[in-house]
Amino acid sequence: MFDFNSLGNSSRSYWEEACCYVWHSIFNTLFGLSVTYWMAIATRFLLGALNGLLGPMKAYAIEVCRPEHEPLALSLVSTAWGIGLIIGPALGGYLALPAEKYPNIFSPDSLFGRFPYFLPCLCTSVFAAIVLISCIWMPETLHKHKVSDDGNQSVEALEAHLIDPKEEVGQSNISNTKKSLFKNWPLMSSIIVYCIFSFHDMAYTEVFSLWAESERKYGGLSLSSEDVGQTLAITGASLLVYQLFMYPSIIKVLGPIKSSQIAAVLCIPILFAYPYMTYLSGPGLSIVLNIASVIKNNLGVTIITGTFILQNNAVPQNQRGAANGLAMTGMSFFKAVAPAGAGIVFSWAQKRQHAFFFPGDQMVFFLLNIIELLGLVLTFRPFLAVPEQYERN
């Protein structure tokens, strides 16, 4: 859903971020209690519209770290986001329909029996409430000091006396960059690449569960929701290990652009191999599927984190909040379209099982590869403009 809270002009205070968790707890709970289709649509829309967290989180991660630690900080943000995308569906698979799956615990006449999807929504709302409490101990990075005019003059004089020539050059560069974000092509090009890959990742996430649970006669794997949830849980755990211990070394050697390009190239043969997993069964299928899911999602997080780094280094600190908000708005639009588009394509592919050109689900993964290839092409010059510091390096 669209993220209107991401349209802020600067990084927001942590109390404003805490409000996002309050809205999340309220509307996510109401979503689980929806009794009509339009109530579900309305609560989900409000949940997305009032949840502007990721943009300020990226700006916050940059502001609290030294430059050499920025890749690790942003990788932690993208790891948390990626784990949420993986663990969320897994949690839903385990906790949805509790009266049917766990009749000894949940009665069909209970609240959880009447609202079969309330339990996973309630669990995430409780988790958001716990995170809300933790916001109390977060240090603020947006400092606002009220001083008199004389105080301002004395502070400016002191700063002018202490700043060395190199820092003066940096300050002049920052003042020159106070232009419209839409005219900052290094930023805009990285946002476009980010939106393309975000669209791909969301479409892949939508297709993966549908494909894994569909019947083999339609090109699927005939897995249960518990099996899919287990695969997603393993993938989520691998993301944490990869981003903490492997990604920082990779980014030091390759940089954000080269690592994203290599990851995009490696994703293509993996996606191409997915439809042929239908020839496997038993433990062999489980092992291959888990390995493919782990590699694909870690490569996807590598790409997204690389675009995070480019976006935050394309603007000065005073514009990072607005830049990340702009990126989140574009990403939200693409992620709102991706599930519906992926679902339509998947349904269409099911009807062409005997087509000559990429029959059945082969067409779905072929189109995912086309999107991946488009994103890969856009990571090269002249489209993707590199921030000045990477030009110097």
Secondary structure as the mmCIF struct_conf table of DSSP 4:
data_model
#
loop_
_struct_conf.conf_type_id
_struct_conf.id
_struct_conf.beg_label_comp_id
_struct_conf.beg_label_asym_id
_struct_conf.beg_label_seq_id
_struct_conf.end_label_comp_id
_struct_conf.end_label_asym_id
_struct_conf.end_label_seq_id
HELX_RH_3T_P HELX_RH_3T_P1 PHE A 4 LEU A 7
BEND BEND1 ASN A 9 SER A 10
HELX_LH_PP_P HELX_LH_PP_P1 SER A 11 SER A 13
HELX_RH_AL_P HELX_RH_AL_P1 TYR A 14 GLY A 32
TURN_TY1_P TURN_TY1_P1 LEU A 33 LEU A 33
BEND BEND2 THR A 36 THR A 36
HELX_RH_AL_P HELX_RH_AL_P2 TYR A 37 ALA A 49
TURN_TY1_P TURN_TY1_P2 LEU A 50 LEU A 50
HELX_RH_AL_P HELX_RH_AL_P3 LEU A 54 GLU A 63
TURN_TY1_P TURN_TY1_P3 VAL A 64 VAL A 64
BEND BEND3 CYS A 65 CYS A 65
HELX_RH_3T_P HELX_RH_3T_P2 PRO A 67 HIS A 69
HELX_RH_AL_P HELX_RH_AL_P4 GLU A 70 LEU A 95
BEND BEND4 ALA A 96 LEU A 97
HELX_RH_AL_P HELX_RH_AL_P5 PRO A 98 LYS A 101
TURN_TY1_P TURN_TY1_P4 PRO A 103 ILE A 105
BEND BEND5 PHE A 106 PHE A 106
TURN_TY1_P TURN_TY1_P5 PRO A 108 ASP A 109
BEND BEND6 SER A 110 SER A 110
HELX_RH_AL_P HELX_RH_AL_P6 LEU A 111 ARG A 114
BEND BEND7 PHE A 115 PHE A 115
TURN_TY1_P TURN_TY1_P6 PRO A 116 TYR A 117
HELX_RH_AL_P HELX_RH_AL_P7 PHE A 118 SER A 134
HELX_RH_3T_P HELX_RH_3T_P3 CYS A 135 TRP A 137
HELX_LH_PP_P HELX_LH_PP_P2 MET A 138 GLU A 140
HELX_RH_AL_P HELX_RH_AL_P8 ASP A 149 LEU A 162
HELX_RH_AL_P HELX_RH_AL_P9 PRO A 165 ASN A 176
TURN_TY1_P TURN_TY1_P7 THR A 177 THR A 177
BEND BEND8 LYS A 179 LYS A 179
HELX_RH_3T_P HELX_RH_3T_P4 LEU A 181 LYS A 183
HELX_RH_AL_P HELX_RH_AL_P10 TRP A 185 GLU A 213
BEND BEND9 SER A 214 SER A 214
HELX_RH_3T_P HELX_RH_3T_P5 ARG A 216 TYR A 218
TURN_TY1_P TURN_TY1_P8 GLY A 219 GLY A 219
BEND BEND10 GLY A 220 GLY A 220
HELX_RH_AL_P HELX_RH_AL_P11 SER A 225 PHE A 245
TURN_TY1_P TURN_TY1_P9 MET A 246 MET A 246
HELX_RH_AL_P HELX_RH_AL_P12 TYR A 247 ALA A 273
HELX_RH_3T_P HELX_RH_3T_P6 TYR A 274 TYR A 279
HELX_RH_AL_P HELX_RH_AL_P13 GLY A 282 ASN A 313
BEND BEND11 ALA A 314 VAL A 315
HELX_RH_3T_P HELX_RH_3T_P7 GLN A 317 GLN A 319
HELX_RH_AL_P HELX_RH_AL_P14 ARG A 320 GLN A 350
TURN_TY1_P TURN_TY1_P10 LYS A 351 LYS A 351
TURN_TY1_P TURN_TY1_P11 GLN A 353 HIS A 354
BEND BEND12 PHE A 356 PHE A 358
TURN_TY1_P TURN_TY1_P12 GLY A 360 GLY A 360
HELX_RH_AL_P HELX_RH_AL_P15 ASP A 361 LEU A 378
TURN_TY1_P TURN_TY1_P13 THR A 379 THR A 379
BEND BEND13 PHE A 380 PHE A 380
TURN_TY1_P TURN_TY1_P14 ARG A 381 PHE A 383
BEND BEND14 LEU A 384 LEU A 384
HELX_LH_PP_P HELX_LH_PP_P3 ALA A 385 PRO A 387
HELX_RH_AL_P HELX_RH_AL_P16 GLU A 388 ARG A 392
#
